[in-house]
Amino acid sequence: MEYGVVLPHNEIGTDPGAMKAFAQGAEALGAKQLLVYDHVVGADPDRPGGFQGVYDKDVAFHEPLTTLAFIAAVTESIELVTTILILPQRQTVLVAKQAAEVAILSNNRLRLGVGTGWNQIEYDALNMPFERRGARQAEQVALMRELWGEDSLDYSGEFHRIDKASINPRPSKPIPVWFGGAAPVVLKRCAELGDGWVPLMGANSAAAEAISLLKAARAAAGKNWEGFQIQAQAQYAGGTPERWQSHSDKWEALGATKIAIATHNAGQTNVDGHLRRIEEYLAVVRKA
């Protein structure tokens, strides 16, 4: 199993030097992937009707594709992963163009993790419809793949119309598209359209059930399980060497191929502190 890191989005700050030091430090430690979370806007809880959610306006998120473009320029080998880009709240052709550029300038190190999100306030702020976001996401993935591979296309879908046009430049290799989420309808879409799954859960019976559903859905769609991958995540906060090892072993037994450690929300620290946490975790779980 490969091991990676999660960008401490709400703690890394806005100093480009700190971002560079974190990315290069993680790569030097042998991390294979760098995951970047996504939210464009945060709601103000002081609003009519209030607001309850896992984050609000006071939680910082770096925009994934522009951040990964920066990180691509200061690293050599680490895989660059959006985790998870809320695709339906964005313009499809623009995402295809931006993703292609990051892939080109990183020598094909981009992996596009996509999801549908949950916060209607964010969709409203981006002037995109919240309803039917799942169906829109499915069409977006199909269209982006055509844009990445075709010199010119004539595309007519429920949500998009491309009249003999395409993007240029295009990546030299297909950009992997992985799906987040665990609802049955999302897992089915992931199995049919995705190159991998990005769960946000423990290595438990729910994860095992989800993987069984993925396998069945891929078989029903005539797709092989071989080559389909799973990116799990681990938390430094509240962990111990024994718990980290157990968690990693359980995910590997379930079939996960990659796992990334998130070091934020574990007490105030700086970039060096985050890197020490990564080093501590990797020293425990990485097999010789």
Backbone as CSV, one residue per row, in Angstrom:
resi,resn,N_x,N_y,N_z,CA_x,CA_y,CA_z,C_x,C_y,C_z
1,MET,0.847,-1.194,0.000,0.000,0.000,0.000,0.883,1.244,0.000
2,GLU,0.463,2.255,-0.747,1.178,3.528,-0.790,0.634,4.482,0.270
3,TYR,1.520,5.366,0.757,1.130,6.307,1.803,1.342,7.748,1.330
4,GLY,0.362,8.589,1.648,0.410,9.985,1.251,0.033,10.899,2.391
5,VAL,-0.204,12.168,2.053,-0.509,13.178,3.056,-1.678,14.039,2.579
6,VAL,-2.348,14.641,3.543,-3.408,15.611,3.280,-2.873,17.005,3.594
7,LEU,-3.066,17.944,2.687,-2.679,19.326,2.966,-3.474,19.843,4.160
8,PRO,-2.809,20.361,5.192,-3.540,20.918,6.341,-4.164,22.268,5.988
9,HIS,-5.259,22.191,5.242,-5.846,23.345,4.566,-6.140,24.506,5.493
10,ASN,-6.648,24.223,6.690,-7.066,25.288,7.599,-5.950,25.731,8.532
11,GLU,-4.749,25.164,8.375,-3.630,25.511,9.257,-2.368,25.907,8.500
12,ILE,-2.280,25.596,7.210,-1.059,25.855,6.450,-0.823,27.346,6.261
13,GLY,-1.912,28.154,6.293,-1.773,29.587,6.144,-1.641,30.012,4.690
14,THR,-1.198,31.228,4.480,-1.149,31.802,3.135,0.254,32.179,2.685
15,ASP,1.262,31.747,3.414,2.654,32.020,3.036,3.085,31.021,1.973
16,PRO,3.419,31.482,0.768,3.859,30.543,-0.275,5.068,29.718,0.152
17,GLY,5.933,30.301,0.964,7.101,29.567,1.444,6.707,28.386,2.307
18,ALA,5.666,28.562,3.124,5.191,27.465,3.965,4.574,26.358,3.116
19,MET,3.808,26.753,2.097,3.214,25.763,1.198,4.308,24.962,0.491
20,LYS,5.307,25.653,-0.001,6.421,24.993,-0.680,7.157,24.060,0.274
21,ALA,7.422,24.526,1.491,8.157,23.712,2.457,7.372,22.455,2.825
22,PHE,6.053,22.591,2.956,5.244,21.414,3.291,5.277,20.399,2.157
23,ALA,5.038,20.856,0.937,4.990,19.939,-0.205,6.338,19.257,-0.424
24,GLN,7.412,20.034,-0.382,8.724,19.447,-0.593,9.123,18.545,0.575
25,GLY,8.741,18.940,1.784,9.052,18.112,2.943,8.319,16.788,2.901
26,ALA,7.033,16.805,2.507,6.260,15.568,2.403,6.856,14.652,1.343
27,GLU,7.243,15.239,0.214,7.854,14.448,-0.857,9.178,13.843,-0.386
28,ALA,9.986,14.616,0.344,11.271,14.122,0.837,11.094,12.982,1.832
29,LEU,9.985,12.988,2.558,9.699,11.914,3.508,9.209,10.642,2.821
30,GLY,8.967,10.729,1.527,8.534,9.557,0.784,7.041,9.447,0.592
31,ALA,6.300,10.498,0.911,4.858,10.473,0.671,4.606,10.377,-0.834
32,LYS,3.665,9.527,-1.211,3.403,9.275,-2.628,2.282,10.134,-3.190
33,GLN,1.397,10.644,-2.336,0.300,11.498,-2.796,0.154,12.703,-1.871
34,LEU,-0.313,13.821,-2.441,-0.673,14.992,-1.657,-2.117,15.337,-1.998
35,LEU,-2.995,15.246,-1.000,-4.426,15.444,-1.187,-4.819,16.850,-0.757
36,VAL,-5.652,17.509,-1.567,-6.132,18.855,-1.262,-7.654,18.854,-1.232
37,TYR,-8.220,19.274,-0.110,-9.671,19.351,0.051,-10.232,20.553,-0.720
38,ASP,-11.556,20.600,-0.826,-12.190,21.653,-1.625,-13.454,22.184,-0.966
39,HIS,-13.509,23.486,-0.825,-14.746,24.251,-0.650,-14.447,25.659,-1.126
40,VAL,-15.350,26.233,-1.908,-15.104,27.550,-2.492,-15.503,28.662,-1.535
41,VAL,-16.648,28.536,-0.911,-17.099,29.545,0.049,-17.591,28.848,1.305
42,GLY,-17.570,29.583,2.399,-18.112,29.107,3.662,-19.258,30.001,4.104
43,ALA,-20.272,29.407,4.662,-21.443,30.162,5.102,-21.176,30.890,6.420
44,ASP,-21.779,32.043,6.549,-21.738,32.804,7.796,-22.846,32.274,8.704
45,PRO,-22.505,31.720,9.869,-23.547,31.207,10.760,-24.547,32.273,11.201
46,ASP,-24.108,33.542,11.166,-25.001,34.647,11.537,-25.832,35.036,10.333
47,ARG,-26.792,34.185,9.995,-27.634,34.373,8.828,-29.055,33.989,9.207
48,PRO,-30.044,34.485,8.483,-31.422,34.105,8.795,-31.589,32.591,8.775
49,GLY,-32.094,32.069,9.854,-32.251,30.627,9.969,-31.029,29.912,10.494
50,GLY,-29.922,30.666,10.635,-28.696,30.063,11.139,-28.054,29.132,10.121
51,PHE,-27.006,28.456,10.548,-26.305,27.510,9.677,-25.579,26.501,10.532
52,GLN,-25.728,25.238,10.170,-24.989,24.170,10.829,-24.332,23.309,9.764
53,GLY,-23.044,23.132,9.887,-22.301,22.316,8.933,-20.934,21.992,9.491
54,VAL,-20.202,21.163,8.791,-18.896,20.743,9.291,-17.841,21.835,9.127
55,TYR,-18.157,22.873,8.371,-17.265,24.023,8.257,-18.111,25.254,7.965
56,ASP,-17.524,26.446,8.186,-18.208,27.696,7.876,-17.186,28.684,7.328
57,LYS,-17.529,29.955,7.320,-16.674,30.972,6.692,-15.316,31.122,7.361
58,ASP,-15.173,30.640,8.581,-13.926,30.811,9.314,-12.948,29.659,9.111
59,VAL,-13.325,28.681,8.306,-12.430,27.567,7.993,-11.846,27.794,6.604
60,ALA,-10.529,27.818,6.510,-9.849,28.143,5.251,-9.685,26.900,4.378
61,PHE,-9.924,27.079,3.082,-9.661,26.045,2.079,-8.923,26.687,0.910
62,HIS,-7.801,26.111,0.523,-7.097,26.569,-0.668,-7.748,25.947,-1.900
63,GLU,-7.941,26.748,-2.943,-8.571,26.228,-4.163,-7.685,25.122,-4.741
64,PRO,-8.240,23.927,-4.984,-7.393,22.770,-5.277,-6.545,22.879,-6.539
65,LEU,-7.131,23.237,-7.678,-6.387,23.167,-8.925,-5.292,24.223,-9.016
66,THR,-5.568,25.423,-8.543,-4.518,26.444,-8.566,-3.432,26.114,-7.541
67,THR,-3.819,25.573,-6.391,-2.830,25.172,-5.393,-1.947,24.050,-5.925
68,LEU,-2.556,23.071,-6.581,-1.772,21.964,-7.120,-0.883,22.409,-8.275
69,ALA,-1.299,23.434,-9.011,-0.426,23.990,-10.046,0.841,24.562,-9.415
70,PHE,0.669,25.257,-8.298,1.826,25.799,-7.565,2.700,24.661,-7.054
71,ILE,2.078,23.652,-6.445,2.839,22.546,-5.867,3.543,21.749,-6.958
72,ALA,2.917,21.636,-8.124,3.559,20.933,-9.235,4.905,21.557,-9.583
73,ALA,4.976,22.875,-9.454,6.192,23.588,-9.850,7.333,23.425,-8.856
74,VAL,7.028,23.022,-7.628,8.074,22.940,-6.590,8.332,21.505,-6.147
75,THR,7.715,20.526,-6.816,7.928,19.119,-6.497,8.294,18.363,-7.767
76,GLU,8.674,17.097,-7.587,9.141,16.311,-8.721,8.302,15.061,-8.984
77,SER,7.849,14.398,-7.930,7.277,13.067,-8.128,5.953,12.826,-7.424
78,ILE,5.612,13.600,-6.424,4.430,13.317,-5.616,3.160,13.477,-6.460
79,GLU,2.215,12.550,-6.294,0.952,12.617,-7.022,0.094,13.733,-6.442
80,LEU,-0.589,14.472,-7.298,-1.368,15.645,-6.919,-2.846,15.288,-7.033
81,VAL,-3.572,15.387,-5.905,-4.915,14.803,-5.841,-5.925,15.809,-5.308
82,THR,-7.013,16.023,-6.045,-8.131,16.800,-5.511,-9.021,15.855,-4.711
83,THR,-9.316,16.257,-3.457,-10.010,15.338,-2.548,-10.970,16.114,-1.645
84,ILE,-12.142,16.361,-2.059,-12.755,16.010,-3.326,-13.211,17.291,-4.000
85,LEU,-12.928,17.464,-5.301,-13.398,18.625,-6.043,-14.907,18.502,-6.245
86,ILE,-15.643,19.517,-5.831,-17.108,19.477,-5.957,-17.445,19.874,-7.385
87,LEU,-17.486,18.876,-8.228,-17.525,19.104,-9.667,-18.800,19.785,-10.162
88,PRO,-20.006,19.388,-9.729,-21.212,19.966,-10.341,-21.415,21.448,-10.071
89,GLN,-20.695,22.023,-9.107,-20.846,23.458,-8.870,-19.864,24.274,-9.722
90,ARG,-19.163,23.593,-10.630,-18.201,24.254,-11.501,-18.577,24.070,-12.966
91,GLN,-18.061,24.958,-13.802,-18.251,24.841,-15.247,-17.373,23.699,-15.773
92,THR,-17.979,22.771,-16.462,-17.301,21.543,-16.851,-16.110,21.786,-17.764
93,VAL,-16.292,22.574,-18.798,-15.218,22.776,-19.769,-14.050,23.507,-19.117
94,LEU,-14.338,24.428,-18.216,-13.262,25.133,-17.533,-12.486,24.185,-16.623
95,VAL,-13.174,23.312,-15.898,-12.478,22.319,-15.079,-11.606,21.425,-15.959
96,ALA,-12.151,20.987,-17.096,-11.368,20.151,-18.010,-10.108,20.876,-18.463
97,LYS,-10.231,22.151,-18.769,-9.092,22.960,-19.211,-8.067,23.111,-18.083
98,GLN,-8.523,23.458,-16.887,-7.620,23.650,-15.750,-6.924,22.341,-15.379
99,ALA,-7.693,21.255,-15.333,-7.112,19.958,-14.983,-6.084,19.531,-16.022
100,ALA,-6.391,19.755,-17.292,-5.443,19.421,-18.355,-4.137,20.180,-18.164
101,GLU,-4.238,21.453,-17.808,-3.032,22.269,-17.635,-2.191,21.769,-16.468
102,VAL,-2.833,21.427,-15.347,-2.078,20.904,-14.207,-1.421,19.578,-14.580
103,ALA,-2.156,18.737,-15.297,-1.584,17.455,-15.721,-0.377,17.668,-16.622
104,ILE,-0.492,18.587,-17.574,0.604,18.852,-18.511,1.838,19.371,-17.775
105,LEU,1.643,20.351,-16.912,2.780,21.005,-16.268,3.361,20.206,-15.117
106,SER,2.661,19.154,-14.690,3.170,18.284,-13.628,3.698,16.956,-14.175
107,ASN,3.754,16.827,-15.493,4.151,15.557,-16.109,3.204,14.428,-15.699
108,ASN,1.920,14.722,-15.834,0.859,13.726,-15.620,0.797,13.202,-14.184
109,ARG,0.948,14.111,-13.224,0.849,13.703,-11.816,-0.511,13.999,-11.201
110,LEU,-1.443,14.544,-11.965,-2.740,14.918,-11.408,-3.684,13.720,-11.367
111,ARG,-4.367,13.568,-10.234,-5.509,12.671,-10.109,-6.705,13.517,-9.668
112,LEU,-7.792,13.443,-10.422,-8.951,14.278,-10.148,-9.970,13.476,-9.340
113,GLY,-10.044,13.773,-8.050,-11.094,13.208,-7.207,-12.289,14.141,-7.228
114,VAL,-13.486,13.618,-7.501,-14.667,14.465,-7.655,-15.790,13.987,-6.747
115,GLY,-16.631,14.931,-6.356,-17.802,14.638,-5.548,-18.926,15.593,-5.893
116,THR,-20.058,15.425,-5.224,-21.219,16.269,-5.490,-21.464,17.315,-4.418
117,GLY,-20.855,17.156,-3.234,-21.039,18.147,-2.184,-22.375,18.037,-1.483
118,TRP,-22.574,18.931,-0.511,-23.781,18.882,0.311,-24.335,20.273,0.634
119,ASN,-23.550,21.313,0.365,-23.896,22.644,0.844,-24.551,23.464,-0.270
120,GLN,-25.860,23.628,-0.195,-26.578,24.376,-1.232,-26.153,25.840,-1.263
121,ILE,-25.747,26.382,-0.125,-25.297,27.777,-0.086,-24.117,27.982,-1.027
122,GLU,-23.248,27.002,-1.091,-22.083,27.087,-1.967,-22.505,27.046,-3.436
123,TYR,-23.429,26.155,-3.765,-23.941,26.096,-5.135,-24.601,27.421,-5.521
124,ASP,-25.399,27.973,-4.609,-26.081,29.232,-4.901,-25.071,30.349,-5.176
125,ALA,-23.990,30.385,-4.364,-22.984,31.427,-4.529,-22.273,31.316,-5.880
126,LEU,-22.186,30.097,-6.408,-21.531,29.870,-7.694,-22.522,29.860,-8.851
127,ASN,-23.774,30.159,-8.547,-24.823,30.267,-9.571,-24.990,28.961,-10.348
128,MET,-24.948,27.852,-9.604,-25.132,26.539,-10.210,-26.279,25.816,-9.504
129,PRO,-27.049,25.010,-10.224,-28.197,24.337,-9.613,-27.765,23.222,-8.667
130,PHE,-28.399,23.157,-7.520,-28.115,22.113,-6.537,-28.826,20.809,-6.901
131,GLU,-30.010,20.933,-7.504,-30.789,19.765,-7.874,-30.120,19.025,-9.036
132,ARG,-30.263,17.723,-9.045,-29.737,16.843,-10.094,-28.221,16.971,-10.257
133,ARG,-27.550,17.284,-9.164,-26.101,17.423,-9.234,-25.421,16.082,-9.522
134,GLY,-26.030,14.987,-9.095,-25.447,13.688,-9.388,-25.482,13.367,-10.868
135,ALA,-26.619,13.596,-11.502,-26.736,13.356,-12.938,-25.811,14.291,-13.709
136,ARG,-25.706,15.520,-13.243,-24.797,16.474,-13.891,-23.345,16.000,-13.756
137,GLN,-22.983,15.498,-12.591,-21.621,15.011,-12.385,-21.275,13.886,-13.363
138,ALA,-22.200,12.948,-13.540,-21.946,11.831,-14.454,-21.685,12.333,-15.874
139,GLU,-22.484,13.285,-16.307,-22.287,13.823,-17.652,-20.989,14.621,-17.728
140,GLN,-20.655,15.323,-16.656,-19.421,16.099,-16.642,-18.198,15.210,-16.845
141,VAL,-18.160,14.085,-16.149,-17.005,13.189,-16.257,-16.877,12.669,-17.685
142,ALA,-17.997,12.262,-18.269,-17.966,11.774,-19.651,-17.484,12.856,-20.609
143,LEU,-17.975,14.078,-20.429,-17.593,15.172,-21.317,-16.128,15.548,-21.138
144,MET,-15.652,15.613,-19.894,-14.248,15.972,-19.669,-13.323,14.977,-20.343
145,ARG,-13.645,13.705,-20.272,-12.795,12.697,-20.912,-12.748,12.895,-22.424
146,GLU,-13.855,13.284,-22.994,-13.837,13.571,-24.434,-13.000,14.817,-24.729
147,LEU,-13.143,15.837,-23.905,-12.368,17.063,-24.110,-10.870,16.807,-23.969
148,TRP,-10.480,15.916,-23.074,-9.062,15.607,-22.875,-8.488,14.794,-24.030
149,GLY,-9.357,14.128,-24.794,-8.848,13.227,-25.814,-9.153,13.583,-27.248
150,GLU,-10.102,14.489,-27.465,-10.574,14.748,-28.828,-10.143,16.125,-29.329
151,ASP,-9.718,16.140,-30.586,-9.325,17.401,-31.226,-10.534,18.299,-31.466
152,SER,-11.670,17.690,-31.746,-12.914,18.433,-31.960,-14.070,17.490,-31.654
153,LEU,-15.064,17.994,-30.962,-16.196,17.127,-30.656,-17.513,17.860,-30.804
154,ASP,-18.509,17.090,-31.150,-19.887,17.555,-31.250,-20.652,16.805,-30.173
155,TYR,-20.942,17.489,-29.080,-21.495,16.817,-27.897,-22.837,17.439,-27.531
156,SER,-23.830,16.583,-27.379,-25.147,17.023,-26.925,-25.571,16.144,-25.763
157,GLY,-25.734,16.740,-24.583,-26.184,16.025,-23.407,-27.334,16.749,-22.757
158,GLU,-27.728,16.279,-21.597,-28.806,16.946,-20.871,-28.377,18.315,-20.369
159,PHE,-27.097,18.449,-20.015,-26.615,19.666,-19.361,-25.603,20.445,-20.203
160,HIS,-25.103,19.865,-21.285,-24.019,20.482,-22.035,-24.236,20.360,-23.534
161,ARG,-23.740,21.371,-24.239,-23.717,21.345,-25.690,-22.368,21.885,-26.156
162,ILE,-21.601,21.052,-26.864,-20.348,21.474,-27.458,-20.506,21.350,-28.969
163,ASP,-20.407,22.444,-29.679,-20.636,22.472,-31.125,-19.298,22.559,-31.841
164,LYS,-18.739,21.376,-32.151,-17.484,21.290,-32.894,-16.401,22.181,-32.278
165,ALA,-15.968,21.790,-31.087,-14.924,22.538,-30.391,-14.217,21.590,-29.423
166,SER,-13.089,22.019,-28.878,-12.406,21.274,-27.832,-11.367,22.179,-27.185
167,ILE,-10.635,21.632,-26.237,-9.595,22.392,-25.548,-8.239,22.069,-26.168
168,ASN,-7.289,22.954,-25.980,-5.931,22.782,-26.474,-5.027,23.682,-25.633
169,PRO,-3.968,23.145,-24.995,-3.421,21.799,-25.114,-4.208,20.765,-24.309
170,ARG,-3.969,19.510,-24.658,-4.613,18.394,-23.978,-3.534,17.522,-23.339
171,PRO,-3.863,16.831,-22.251,-2.857,15.988,-21.596,-2.446,14.818,-22.480
172,SER,-1.220,14.365,-22.293,-0.700,13.264,-23.109,-1.171,11.904,-22.613
173,LYS,-1.712,11.857,-21.396,-2.262,10.629,-20.836,-3.637,10.936,-20.233
174,PRO,-4.510,9.931,-20.140,-5.803,10.166,-19.488,-5.614,10.605,-18.034
175,ILE,-6.407,11.560,-17.601,-6.383,11.990,-16.197,-7.279,11.050,-15.406
176,PRO,-6.753,10.368,-14.387,-7.599,9.481,-13.591,-8.685,10.277,-12.871
177,VAL,-9.892,9.745,-12.871,-11.015,10.373,-12.169,-11.524,9.399,-11.110
178,TRP,-11.434,9.804,-9.854,-11.905,8.997,-8.736,-13.103,9.698,-8.101
179,PHE,-13.970,8.934,-7.478,-15.188,9.477,-6.891,-15.162,9.359,-5.373
180,GLY,-15.648,10.407,-4.713,-15.907,10.346,-3.292,-17.368,10.040,-3.038
181,GLY,-17.698,9.762,-1.781,-19.084,9.488,-1.401,-19.326,8.022,-1.145
182,ALA,-20.394,7.740,-0.399,-20.665,6.361,-0.012,-22.127,5.965,-0.167
183,ALA,-22.992,6.861,-0.640,-24.386,6.485,-0.877,-24.440,5.462,-2.009
184,PRO,-25.376,4.532,-1.979,-25.437,3.504,-3.021,-25.448,4.055,-4.440
185,VAL,-26.204,5.127,-4.684,-26.258,5.685,-6.035,-24.906,6.265,-6.442
186,VAL,-24.171,6.829,-5.478,-22.840,7.371,-5.758,-21.847,6.242,-6.026
187,LEU,-21.941,5.170,-5.248,-21.047,4.035,-5.446,-21.268,3.393,-6.814
188,LYS,-22.521,3.312,-7.229,-22.818,2.761,-8.555,-22.189,3.632,-9.645
189,ARG,-22.325,4.948,-9.497,-21.732,5.871,-10.470,-20.210,5.745,-10.468
190,CYS,-19.645,5.637,-9.273,-18.197,5.469,-9.144,-17.744,4.195,-9.842
191,ALA,-18.466,3.102,-9.632,-18.093,1.824,-10.239,-18.159,1.871,-11.752
192,GLU,-19.156,2.557,-12.277,-19.375,2.593,-13.715,-18.456,3.584,-14.427
193,LEU,-18.117,4.694,-13.751,-17.390,5.780,-14.409,-16.004,6.039,-13.846
194,GLY,-15.726,5.568,-12.647,-14.510,5.972,-11.961,-13.335,5.034,-12.137
195,ASP,-12.160,5.585,-11.855,-10.932,4.806,-11.820,-10.578,4.398,-10.395
196,GLY,-11.306,4.935,-9.413,-11.052,4.611,-8.021,-12.060,5.276,-7.129
197,TRP,-11.994,4.930,-5.843,-12.940,5.421,-4.830,-12.159,6.064,-3.704
198,VAL,-12.684,7.185,-3.190,-12.063,7.913,-2.089,-13.042,7.956,-0.923
199,PRO,-13.021,6.949,-0.055,-13.943,6.940,1.080,-13.497,7.889,2.183
200,LEU,-14.450,8.391,2.932,-14.168,9.184,4.121,-14.874,8.487,5.286
201,MET,-14.315,7.351,5.684,-14.896,6.529,6.741,-13.806,5.625,7.286
202,GLY,-14.139,4.920,8.337,-13.196,3.981,8.906,-13.174,2.672,8.135
203,ALA,-12.197,1.842,8.466,-12.089,0.513,7.851,-12.996,-0.440,8.608
204,ASN,-14.289,-0.332,8.332,-15.296,-1.031,9.128,-16.270,-1.782,8.233
205,SER,-17.348,-2.265,8.824,-18.318,-3.047,8.065,-18.992,-2.210,6.977
206,ALA,-19.196,-0.925,7.236,-19.799,-0.061,6.216,-18.879,0.058,5.008
207,ALA,-17.582,0.171,5.261,-16.623,0.231,4.157,-16.601,-1.087,3.385
208,ALA,-16.636,-2.202,4.107,-16.651,-3.510,3.449,-17.893,-3.671,2.581
209,GLU,-19.030,-3.212,3.091,-20.274,-3.286,2.319,-20.201,-2.414,1.075
210,ALA,-19.627,-1.223,1.221,-19.486,-0.328,0.074,-18.582,-0.942,-0.991
211,ILE,-17.497,-1.571,-0.580,-16.584,-2.194,-1.540,-17.261,-3.361,-2.244
212,SER,-18.071,-4.114,-1.522,-18.824,-5.200,-2.157,-19.780,-4.657,-3.205
213,LEU,-20.426,-3.534,-2.891,-21.332,-2.910,-3.853,-20.562,-2.440,-5.087
214,LEU,-19.388,-1.846,-4.860,-18.557,-1.393,-5.981,-18.174,-2.560,-6.884
215,LYS,-17.760,-3.660,-6.280,-17.363,-4.824,-7.071,-18.534,-5.357,-7.894
216,ALA,-19.708,-5.436,-7.253,-20.881,-5.952,-7.956,-21.289,-5.020,-9.093
217,ALA,-21.230,-3.714,-8.835,-21.630,-2.746,-9.859,-20.648,-2.752,-11.024
218,ARG,-19.370,-2.908,-10.754,-18.401,-2.972,-11.846,-18.604,-4.245,-12.670
219,ALA,-18.866,-5.344,-12.001,-19.116,-6.585,-12.723,-20.349,-6.457,-13.606
220,ALA,-21.399,-5.832,-13.068,-22.634,-5.656,-13.842,-22.415,-4.758,-15.046
221,ALA,-21.470,-3.826,-14.929,-21.169,-2.914,-16.034,-20.130,-3.489,-16.993
222,GLY,-19.676,-4.708,-16.729,-18.683,-5.333,-17.594,-17.286,-4.779,-17.421
223,LYS,-17.000,-4.257,-16.223,-15.688,-3.664,-15.963,-14.912,-4.527,-14.976
224,ASN,-13.607,-4.630,-15.165,-12.759,-5.407,-14.281,-12.550,-4.687,-12.953
225,TRP,-12.391,-5.464,-11.894,-12.009,-4.889,-10.609,-10.511,-4.595,-10.586
226,GLU,-9.732,-5.412,-11.273,-8.295,-5.211,-11.321,-7.983,-3.841,-11.915
227,GLY,-7.169,-3.091,-11.209,-6.823,-1.743,-11.655,-7.642,-0.657,-10.988
228,PHE,-8.819,-0.992,-10.468,-9.626,-0.044,-9.705,-8.997,0.083,-8.321
229,GLN,-8.844,1.318,-7.832,-8.109,1.529,-6.587,-8.944,2.272,-5.541
230,ILE,-8.460,2.228,-4.310,-9.150,2.861,-3.178,-8.146,3.705,-2.402
231,GLN,-8.496,4.974,-2.169,-7.667,5.915,-1.402,-8.328,6.191,-0.057
232,ALA,-7.815,5.594,0.998,-8.329,5.847,2.345,-7.575,7.014,2.971
233,GLN,-8.068,7.450,4.129,-7.409,8.511,4.877,-7.319,8.132,6.340
234,ALA,-6.307,8.662,7.010,-6.100,8.439,8.434,-5.952,9.790,9.123
235,GLN,-6.240,9.814,10.404,-6.125,11.035,11.195,-4.988,10.899,12.198
236,TYR,-4.125,11.907,12.222,-3.103,11.943,13.265,-3.744,12.214,14.617
237,ALA,-4.713,13.092,14.637,-5.359,13.500,15.895,-5.987,12.291,16.577
238,GLY,-5.680,12.139,17.847,-6.270,11.062,18.630,-5.662,9.705,18.381
239,GLY,-4.657,9.642,17.525,-4.073,8.361,17.178,-2.895,7.988,18.052
240,THR,-2.549,6.738,17.998,-1.352,6.197,18.629,-0.688,5.293,17.593
241,PRO,0.580,4.956,17.769,1.204,4.034,16.824,0.408,2.745,16.626
242,GLU,-0.134,2.214,17.698,-0.899,0.979,17.596,-2.175,1.185,16.782
243,ARG,-2.859,2.284,17.027,-4.107,2.562,16.292,-3.820,2.844,14.825
244,TRP,-2.755,3.583,14.529,-2.410,3.862,13.137,-2.109,2.562,12.395
245,GLN,-1.326,1.681,13.027,-0.981,0.424,12.374,-2.211,-0.447,12.154
246,SER,-3.063,-0.521,13.163,-4.285,-1.315,13.040,-5.186,-0.773,11.937
247,HIS,-5.340,0.535,11.899,-6.180,1.179,10.891,-5.644,0.914,9.487
248,SER,-4.331,1.059,9.319,-3.711,0.812,8.025,-3.879,-0.650,7.611
249,ASP,-3.648,-1.565,8.532,-3.767,-2.992,8.232,-5.194,-3.359,7.840
250,LYS,-6.160,-2.781,8.533,-7.569,-3.080,8.223,-7.942,-2.587,6.825
251,TRP,-7.484,-1.371,6.477,-7.784,-0.866,5.140,-7.104,-1.715,4.071
252,GLU,-5.875,-2.116,4.327,-5.178,-2.951,3.353,-5.911,-4.283,3.176
253,ALA,-6.413,-4.842,4.258,-7.157,-6.095,4.174,-8.447,-5.930,3.375
254,LEU,-9.047,-4.758,3.450,-10.268,-4.489,2.690,-9.987,-4.261,1.209
255,GLY,-8.743,-3.979,0.873,-8.401,-3.770,-0.532,-7.947,-2.370,-0.877
256,ALA,-7.771,-1.503,0.118,-7.274,-0.153,-0.169,-5.858,-0.234,-0.729
257,THR,-5.568,0.626,-1.674,-4.249,0.662,-2.300,-3.416,1.854,-1.855
258,LYS,-4.087,2.856,-1.274,-3.402,4.069,-0.845,-4.071,4.573,0.439
259,ILE,-3.283,5.234,1.289,-3.836,5.863,2.486,-3.024,7.118,2.776
260,ALA,-3.713,8.202,3.134,-3.058,9.486,3.378,-3.342,9.941,4.795
261,ILE,-2.335,10.496,5.432,-2.464,10.967,6.814,-2.820,12.447,6.839
262,ALA,-3.861,12.792,7.583,-4.263,14.184,7.806,-3.728,14.616,9.160
263,THR,-2.940,15.671,9.178,-2.266,16.085,10.406,-2.886,17.323,11.040
264,HIS,-3.928,17.900,10.420,-4.528,19.095,11.005,-5.524,18.707,12.098
265,ASN,-5.986,19.723,12.822,-6.931,19.546,13.925,-6.370,18.633,15.017
266,ALA,-5.060,18.692,15.201,-4.410,17.867,16.223,-3.590,18.718,17.182
267,GLY,-3.951,19.994,17.282,-3.204,20.915,18.124,-2.363,21.856,17.303
268,GLN,-2.197,23.073,17.802,-1.504,24.112,17.048,-0.059,23.706,16.779
269,THR,0.366,23.903,15.535,1.743,23.620,15.163,2.089,24.419,13.912
270,ASN,3.318,24.251,13.426,3.749,24.928,12.204,4.070,23.878,11.148
271,VAL,4.646,24.303,10.027,4.942,23.360,8.948,5.873,22.254,9.436
272,ASP,6.900,22.628,10.166,7.818,21.608,10.671,7.085,20.615,11.572
273,GLY,6.120,21.126,12.340,5.341,20.236,13.202,4.486,19.272,12.408
274,HIS,3.865,19.766,11.340,3.073,18.878,10.478,3.970,17.814,9.840
275,LEU,5.144,18.204,9.412,6.061,17.240,8.802,6.548,16.215,9.819
276,ARG,6.753,16.639,11.063,7.149,15.664,12.092,6.032,14.658,12.335
277,ARG,4.778,15.122,12.294,3.648,14.206,12.454,3.603,13.193,11.311
278,ILE,3.827,13.674,10.087,3.859,12.768,8.932,4.973,11.746,9.097
279,GLU,6.147,12.216,9.486,7.291,11.317,9.662,6.998,10.258,10.728
280,GLU,6.360,10.687,11.809,6.012,9.756,12.888,5.043,8.685,12.398
281,TYR,4.040,9.113,11.656,3.049,8.169,11.135,3.691,7.190,10.146
282,LEU,4.458,7.714,9.205,5.061,6.862,8.181,6.030,5.859,8.784
283,ALA,6.747,6.268,9.828,7.683,5.359,10.470,6.976,4.146,11.076
284,VAL,5.715,4.336,11.449,4.950,3.253,12.054,4.355,2.313,11.010
285,VAL,3.729,2.897,9.964,2.897,2.083,9.087,3.632,1.547,7.862
286,ARG,4.700,2.213,7.460,5.360,1.818,6.222,6.160,0.542,6.433
287,LYS,5.939,-0.425,5.587,6.667,-1.685,5.679,7.954,-1.584,4.878
288,ALA,8.989,-2.189,5.368,10.289,-2.134,4.696,10.240,-2.849,3.347
